[in-house]
Amino acid sequence: MNVPADAEVIVVGSGLAGLTTALGTAELGCRTLVVTKDEADENNTRLAQGGMAVTLGSYGHDSVDQHVADTCAAGAGLCEQRIVRDLLLSSPTALHYLISQGARFDEEADGRLALAQEGGHGQRRIVRAGGDAVGREIQRALSAAASTVAAERLEIVRHHCVVDVLLDIRGSVCGVDVLRPDGGRAVLRAPTVVLATGGSGQLFSSTTNPAVATADGLYLALRAGAQLRDMEFIQFHPTALFTGTAGGQLPLITEALRGEQAVIIDDRGQRVMTGVHPLADLAPRDVVSAAMTEHMAQRDLHHLALDATHLTAAQWRDRFPTVRAACAAHGIDPTEEPIPVVPAAHYQCGGVATDTYGRTGVAGLYAVGEIARTGLHGANRLASNSLMEATVVGLRATQAITRAPRRTEVLQPATPPRPRLAVPRSALQKLLQRHCSMNRTAAGIEEVAAFLHDQARPREIRCRRDLEDCALTLAAWTLATAALARRESRGCHRRSDFPRRSRRRQWSLIHSLADGHWPVLRGFGGRSSMA
């Protein structure tokens, strides 16, 4: 395809956050390009099962105060409460926006929204769609909305990889360098670039993330001079379907099942979460995943099981069709037998340091969705807050972009070439799974760092996999650096050599590639703010 050379806004990524921002800027008159390295619906949004957390006080006893309290409790003391309240107050706006774009959410017989409950939530506040297919419905609605926008205002460029965000002599964004499907390169010029590439789940050998989740946005942000925060906090989902294989992408088993009284059991049929946490199987994800990991180690088990056999066939058909289909594909009948499950890498709680409008410290560079660290999630994300955050910040980024002074001239790129390093992907994934998942030690993290230092080699970007390997290598270094510096156990960062939580609230801060091949941890502790 012929790719336009100029735009006013370039959005990298086509999930919920990216399309929300792109639709908003296009509708307000900005020439907008969405660049995606795969098909437009190949992302984590499409795979989301549980739903979107929304505070709807008129639906019962819920309140913003309760939602804030649940979010901060899950975040293990590192949520920024002012930001949490600000974003949660906008959750109804996010819901109404998606409905206005054509998303159809499940309703009860009386026409009211059907609400579910998930781990860490004290109330039923999860808005769902298609039973357990909320992500697929949101992606469908936004993709359909994008298709109705005139091509001169919004265009989706598929199978093109963004290799670098380009800066001009002033240090402002002036476009992107892209790798075409034929291996050639092109420069797309624009004064605004929005990174919406999702997370870094492919760092680990066992993950719920699709193949596209290779930390591309983190890589692009660091190379452009942005900062990262809290990269040590990688959330593992407690219930991924254990398929008997050593690794790879595992089907997600939604947390909403535990909201309907499903329980985690071991090989003897004993409940794992009894006595571990007051909420038992509905404890926050970090608590459940850690307890499962410890229990499996104690009993030398490869997996545990989720017992939802109390649900009827009709409930499985209407409420959990996605999970039922995934189980059936692996010869499991969840109405008759418990589902084999294991924790798997799921969500990146830290990321590019932004405010709640997606702005980074680089002029013209924004980050929205899972890639961004706004201060909402802290040390562990509360289930289903992410779809809400992606929508709210995507809408706000639209405001920030369209209200900012327009740069009438986009200068030529002045970004100096930086070294690109990569290590063998499979070996890296296995090392991170072993040493940087649910049980970390200084010795294990240092082994990861030594591997990265010793095995990294210069890599030219000739194909998509080259870019992804470089991105994963850089992201692994930021994870290892931050994890080694945090000498405590907090949220989804667990150190068996430092099992207690520190009394100090500390945030890690990764600086850019200004010096040398690797980013540097220059700040750890004190008050958190966007640099």
C-alpha positions in Angstrom: 0.0 0.0 0.0 1.0 3.6 -0.5 1.7 5.1 2.9 1.1 8.9 3.3 4.3 10.8 4.2 2.7 13.4 6.4 0.1 13.5 9.2 -0.8 15.6 12.2 -1.0 12.7 14.6 0.5 9.2 14.3 -0.9 6.6 16.7 1.2 3.5 17.1 -1.1 0.6 18.0 -4.7 -0.2 17.3 -6.3 -1.4 20.6 -8.7 0.4 22.8 -6.4 3.2 23.9 -5.0 3.8 20.4 -8.3 3.8 18.6 -10.0 6.0 21.2 -7.2 8.6 20.7 -7.2 8.2 16.9 -11.0 8.5 16.6 -11.0 11.6 18.8 -8.2 13.4 17.0 -9.7 12.5 13.6 -13.2 13.7 14.6 -11.7 17.0 15.7 -10.1 17.5 12.3 -6.6 16.2 12.7 -5.1 14.1 9.9 -4.4 10.9 11.8 -2.5 7.7 10.9 -2.8 4.5 13.0 0.3 2.4 12.4 0.2 -1.3 13.5 2.7 -4.1 12.9 0.0 -6.7 12.4 -3.7 -6.8 11.7 -5.7 -4.0 13.4 -7.4 -6.4 15.9 -4.3 -8.3 16.9 -3.9 -6.9 20.4 -4.6 -7.5 24.1 -7.9 -5.5 23.9 -9.5 -8.2 21.8 -8.5 -10.9 24.4 -10.0 -9.1 27.5 -12.6 -11.3 29.1 -13.7 -9.9 32.5 -15.0 -6.4 31.8 -14.5 -2.8 32.6 -14.6 -1.5 36.2 -17.1 1.4 36.5 -18.4 3.2 39.6 -22.1 3.4 39.2 -23.5 4.5 42.5 -27.1 4.3 41.3 -26.8 0.5 41.0 -26.5 -0.3 44.7 -24.1 0.4 47.5 -21.0 1.2 45.4 -19.2 4.5 45.6 -16.1 6.2 44.2 -14.7 6.1 47.8 -15.0 2.3 47.8 -13.6 1.9 44.3 -10.6 4.1 45.3 -10.1 2.1 48.5 -10.2 -1.2 46.6 -7.7 0.1 43.9 -5.3 1.4 46.5 -5.5 -1.8 48.6 -4.6 -3.8 45.5 -1.8 -1.4 44.6 0.0 -2.2 47.8 0.7 1.3 48.9 2.1 2.7 45.6 -1.1 4.0 44.0 -1.2 7.8 43.8 -4.5 8.4 45.5 -5.3 11.8 43.8 -4.8 10.3 40.4 -6.8 7.2 41.3 -9.8 9.3 42.4 -9.5 11.6 39.3 -9.5 8.6 36.9 -12.3 6.7 38.7 -14.5 9.7 38.7 -14.3 9.6 34.9 -15.2 5.9 34.6 -18.9 6.6 33.7 -17.7 8.9 31.0 -15.6 6.1 29.6 -18.5 3.7 29.6 -20.8 6.2 27.9 -18.2 6.9 25.3 -17.9 3.3 24.3 -21.7 2.9 24.2 -21.8 6.0 21.9 -19.3 4.2 19.6 -21.6 1.2 19.3 -20.3 -1.1 22.0 -23.1 -3.3 23.4 -22.8 -4.3 27.0 -24.7 -7.1 28.8 -28.0 -6.2 30.5 -30.3 -7.8 33.0 -33.9 -8.6 32.2 -35.0 -5.2 33.5 -32.6 -3.4 31.1 -30.0 -2.4 33.7 -26.4 -3.1 33.0 -25.3 -6.6 34.2 -22.5 -6.2 36.8 -19.9 -8.8 37.8 -17.4 -9.0 40.6 -13.7 -9.8 40.4 -10.8 -10.2 42.7 -10.0 -7.3 44.9 -13.4 -5.6 44.3 -15.7 -5.2 47.3 -18.7 -4.6 45.0 -20.2 -5.8 41.7 -18.9 -3.1 39.4 -17.6 -4.9 36.4 -19.5 -4.1 33.2 -19.3 -7.0 30.8 -20.2 -7.9 27.2 -20.9 -11.2 25.5 -20.7 -12.9 28.8 -16.9 -13.0 28.9 -15.9 -11.3 25.7 -15.9 -7.6 26.5 -12.6 -7.0 24.7 -13.8 -8.5 21.5 -17.0 -6.3 21.6 -15.0 -3.1 22.3 -12.6 -3.9 19.5 -15.4 -4.6 17.2 -17.2 -1.3 18.0 -14.1 0.9 17.7 -12.9 -0.8 14.5 -16.3 -0.3 13.0 -16.4 3.4 14.1 -12.9 3.9 12.6 -14.1 2.4 9.2 -16.7 5.2 9.0 -14.3 8.1 9.3 -13.2 9.6 6.0 -9.8 8.3 4.8 -8.4 11.8 4.5 -8.8 12.1 8.3 -8.1 8.6 9.6 -6.2 5.8 8.0 -4.9 2.5 9.4 -1.6 1.4 8.1 -1.2 -2.3 8.7 2.0 -4.5 8.8 4.3 -1.6 9.3 6.7 -1.6 12.3 7.7 1.7 13.9 11.5 1.5 14.4 12.1 4.9 16.0 10.3 8.0 17.1 12.2 10.8 15.3 13.1 14.1 17.0 14.1 17.4 15.5 16.9 19.7 16.5 14.7 21.1 19.3 14.1 17.7 20.8 10.5 17.7 19.7 8.7 14.8 17.9 8.8 15.2 14.1 7.7 11.7 12.9 8.5 8.0 12.9 10.9 5.7 11.0 8.9 2.7 9.8 9.9 -0.7 8.5 7.7 -1.7 5.5 6.6 -5.3 4.9 9.1 -5.6 2.1 12.0 -4.7 4.4 12.3 -1.2 3.1 12.2 1.9 5.3 10.1 5.1 5.2 9.8 8.2 7.3 6.3 9.4 8.2 6.3 13.0 9.4 4.1 14.3 12.2 4.4 16.7 15.2 2.6 14.3 17.5 3.1 10.6 18.1 1.0 8.5 20.5 2.4 5.2 21.7 -0.4 2.7 22.3 1.4 -0.6 21.7 0.3 -2.5 24.8 2.6 -4.3 27.2 5.6 -6.7 27.4 4.1 -10.1 28.2 6.3 -11.9 25.7 9.2 -11.3 28.0 8.1 -14.5 29.7 7.9 -18.1 28.4 4.4 -18.4 29.9 2.0 -15.6 29.2 -1.6 -14.7 28.4 -0.4 -12.1 26.0 -0.5 -12.4 22.2 2.6 -12.5 20.0 2.5 -8.7 19.4 3.2 -7.8 23.1 6.9 -7.4 22.8 7.5 -4.1 24.6 7.8 -2.1 21.4 6.4 1.1 23.0 8.8 1.0 25.9 11.7 0.6 23.5 10.5 3.5 21.3 9.9 5.8 24.3 13.3 5.1 25.9 15.1 5.7 22.6 13.2 9.0 22.2 14.3 10.2 25.7 11.2 9.5 27.8 11.4 7.9 31.2 9.9 4.7 32.6 8.6 4.1 36.1 8.0 1.0 38.2 9.1 -1.6 35.6 9.6 -4.2 38.3 5.8 -4.7 38.7 4.7 -7.3 36.2 1.3 -8.8 37.1 0.7 -12.5 36.8 -2.8 -13.6 36.2 -3.6 -16.5 38.7 -5.7 -18.5 36.2 -4.3 -19.2 32.8 -5.3 -22.5 31.3 -2.6 -25.1 31.8 -2.3 -26.9 28.5 0.5 -29.3 29.4 3.2 -27.4 27.4 6.3 -25.8 28.8 5.4 -22.3 27.7 3.9 -20.0 25.0 0.6 -18.1 25.1 -1.9 -19.7 27.4 -5.6 -19.1 27.2 -7.0 -16.8 29.9 -9.5 -18.1 32.4 -11.4 -15.0 33.5 -11.3 -13.9 37.1 -15.1 -13.4 36.9 -15.5 -17.1 37.5 -14.1 -16.6 41.0 -16.7 -13.8 41.3 -19.3 -16.5 40.7 -17.9 -18.6 43.6 -15.3 -20.7 41.7 -12.4 -21.8 43.9 -8.8 -22.8 43.4 -8.0 -26.3 44.6 -4.9 -28.6 44.6 -4.5 -32.2 43.6 -6.2 -33.4 46.8 -9.2 -31.1 46.2 -8.2 -28.8 49.1 -8.8 -25.1 48.7 -5.6 -23.1 48.3 -6.8 -19.6 49.3 -8.5 -20.6 52.6 -6.8 -18.6 55.4 -4.4 -16.8 53.1 -6.5 -13.6 52.7 -9.8 -12.3 54.1 -11.2 -12.3 50.5 -9.9 -15.9 49.9 -10.3 -16.7 46.2 -11.3 -13.1 45.5 -8.1 -11.6 46.9 -6.1 -9.3 44.6 -4.2 -11.0 41.8 -0.7 -10.7 43.3 -1.9 -12.4 46.5 -3.5 -15.3 44.7 -0.7 -15.8 42.2 1.9 -15.8 45.0 -0.1 -18.2 47.1 -0.6 -20.6 44.1 3.1 -20.5 43.2 4.1 -21.3 46.8 1.6 -24.1 47.1 2.8 -25.7 43.8 6.4 -25.5 45.0 5.5 -27.1 48.3 3.7 -30.0 46.8 5.9 -30.2 43.6 2.9 -29.6 41.3 3.0 -28.3 37.7 -0.5 -26.8 38.1 -3.5 -26.3 40.3 -7.2 -26.3 39.3 -10.2 -23.9 39.3 -13.3 -25.7 40.4 -16.4 -24.1 38.7 -18.5 -27.3 38.4 -21.3 -25.7 40.4 -22.2 -23.6 37.4 -24.9 -25.0 35.1 -24.5 -25.7 31.4 -26.7 -22.8 30.7 -24.5 -20.5 32.8 -21.5 -21.7 30.9 -23.2 -21.1 27.6 -24.5 -17.6 28.4 -22.0 -16.2 30.8 -18.6 -17.8 30.0 -18.7 -19.0 26.4 -15.1 -17.9 25.7 -13.7 -19.9 28.6 -15.9 -22.9 27.7 -14.6 -22.9 24.1 -11.0 -22.7 25.3 -11.5 -25.6 27.6 -13.3 -27.6 25.0 -10.4 -27.0 22.6 -8.2 -28.8 25.1 -10.6 -31.6 25.9 -11.9 -30.2 29.2 -15.5 -30.1 30.2 -15.7 -27.4 32.9 -19.2 -28.5 33.9 -17.9 -31.9 34.9 -14.2 -31.3 36.0 -12.0 -28.6 37.5 -10.0 -26.5 35.0 -6.2 -26.9 35.3 -4.7 -23.5 35.8 -1.3 -21.8 36.4 -0.3 -18.2 37.0 1.0 -16.5 33.8 2.5 -13.1 32.9 -0.5 -10.9 32.2 -0.1 -7.1 32.7 2.6 -4.5 32.9 1.7 -2.2 35.9 4.6 0.2 35.3 5.6 1.8 32.0 6.3 5.1 30.3 5.9 8.0 32.8 2.9 10.1 31.8 0.3 12.3 33.4 -3.4 11.5 33.1 -3.5 13.1 29.6 -0.9 10.7 28.2 1.8 13.4 28.1 5.4 12.3 28.5 8.5 14.5 29.1 9.2 14.6 25.4 7.4 17.4 23.4 4.8 15.8 21.1 5.2 12.3 22.5 2.2 10.7 24.3 1.6 7.2 25.7 -1.7 5.6 26.5 -3.0 2.3 27.6 -1.0 -0.5 29.2 2.3 1.1 28.1 1.7 4.1 30.2 2.3 4.5 33.9 -0.1 7.1 35.2 0.0 6.3 38.9 -3.3 4.3 39.0 -2.1 0.8 39.4 0.8 1.1 41.9 2.4 -2.2 42.7 -0.4 -4.3 41.4 -3.4 -3.5 39.1 -6.9 -4.0 40.4 -8.8 -6.3 38.0 -10.6 -4.5 35.1 -9.3 -1.0 35.9 -7.2 -1.1 32.8 -10.0 -0.9 30.2 -11.4 2.1 32.1 -8.0 3.8 32.3 -7.2 3.2 28.6 -10.5 4.8 27.6 -10.3 7.8 30.0 -6.7 8.6 29.1 -7.3 8.1 25.4 -10.1 10.6 25.6 -8.0 13.0 27.6 -5.0 12.6 25.2 -7.3 13.7 22.4 -8.1 16.9 24.4 -4.4 17.6 25.1 -3.4 17.0 21.5 -6.1 19.1 19.9 -5.8 21.9 22.4 -2.0 22.2 22.2 -0.6 25.0 20.0 -0.3 23.6 16.5 3.2 23.5 15.1 2.9 24.7 11.5 6.3 23.4 10.5 7.7 20.0 11.2 11.5 20.2 11.0 13.7 17.5 9.5 14.7 14.7 11.9 17.9 15.2 13.9 17.7 12.1 15.9 21.2 10.5 16.1 21.5 6.8 15.4 21.7 4.8 18.7 23.0 1.3 19.1 20.5 -1.6 18.9 21.2 -4.7 20.9 19.5 -8.0 21.1 19.9 -11.4 22.8 18.4 -14.8 21.8 14.7 -14.5 22.6 13.9 -18.0 23.8 16.8 -18.1 26.2 15.8 -14.7 27.6 12.2 -15.7 28.1 13.2 -18.9 30.0 15.6 -16.9 32.2 13.0 -14.3 33.1 10.4 -17.0 33.7 12.8 -18.6 36.2 14.2 -15.6 37.9 11.9 -12.6 37.4 8.3 -14.0 37.7 6.7 -14.8 41.0 9.8 -15.5 43.1 12.9 -13.2 42.7 16.3 -13.1 44.4 19.3 -11.0 44.0 21.3 -14.0 42.6 18.6 -14.8 40.0 18.1 -11.2 38.9 21.9 -10.8 38.6 22.0 -13.9 36.4 19.5 -12.3 34.1 21.6 -9.1 34.0 24.8 -11.0 33.3 23.1 -12.8 30.4 21.9 -9.6 28.9 25.3 -7.9 29.3 27.3 -10.9 28.0 25.0 -12.1 25.2 23.7 -8.8 23.7 24.9 -8.2 20.2 24.4 -5.3 17.7 21.3 -6.0 15.6 20.3 -4.4 12.4 16.5 -4.1 11.9 15.7 -6.0 8.7 12.4 -7.6 9.8 9.7 -7.4 12.5 11.4 -10.0 14.7 14.7 -8.0 14.8 12.8 -5.1 16.2 10.9 -7.2 18.7 14.1 -8.9 19.9 15.7 -5.5 20.5 12.7 -4.2 22.3 12.5 -7.3 24.6 16.2 -7.1 25.3 15.9 -3.5 26.4 12.7 -4.1 28.4 14.3 -7.0 30.2 17.2 -4.8 31.3 14.8 -2.2 32.8 12.9 -5.0 34.6 16.1 -6.6 36.0 17.5 -3.2 37.0 14.4 -2.1 38.9 13.7 -5.5 40.4 17.3 -5.7 41.8 17.0 -2.2 43.3 13.7 -2.9 45.1 14.8 -4.7 48.2 11.4 -5.6 49.5 8.3 -7.6 48.6 5.4 -5.5 47.5 2.5 -6.1 45.2 3.5 -8.3 42.2 7.2 -7.8 43.0 8.2 -10.7 45.3 11.7 -11.1 46.7 12.3 -14.2 48.8 15.5 -12.7 50.0 13.5 -9.6 51.1 10.1 -11.0 52.1 8.8 -8.0 54.0 7.4 -4.8 52.7 9.4 -1.6 53.4 7.8 1.2 55.4 9.0 3.6 52.7 6.9 4.3 49.6 9.4 4.1 46.7 9.0 4.5 43.0 11.7 3.4 40.5 12.7 5.7 37.7 14.4 4.5 34.6 16.2 7.2 32.5 16.7 7.1 28.8 19.5 5.9 26.7 21.4 9.2 26.9 24.6 7.4 27.9 25.8 4.0 26.7 23.8 1.0 25.5 21.6 0.5 28.5 19.1 2.7 30.3 20.0 3.7 33.9 18.1 3.6 37.2 18.8 7.1 38.5 15.9 7.6 40.9 14.5 5.2 43.5 12.4 6.5 46.3 10.7 9.8 47.3 7.7 11.5 45.9 6.5 10.2 42.5 6.0 12.7 39.7 6.3 12.8 35.9 9.7 14.0 35.0 
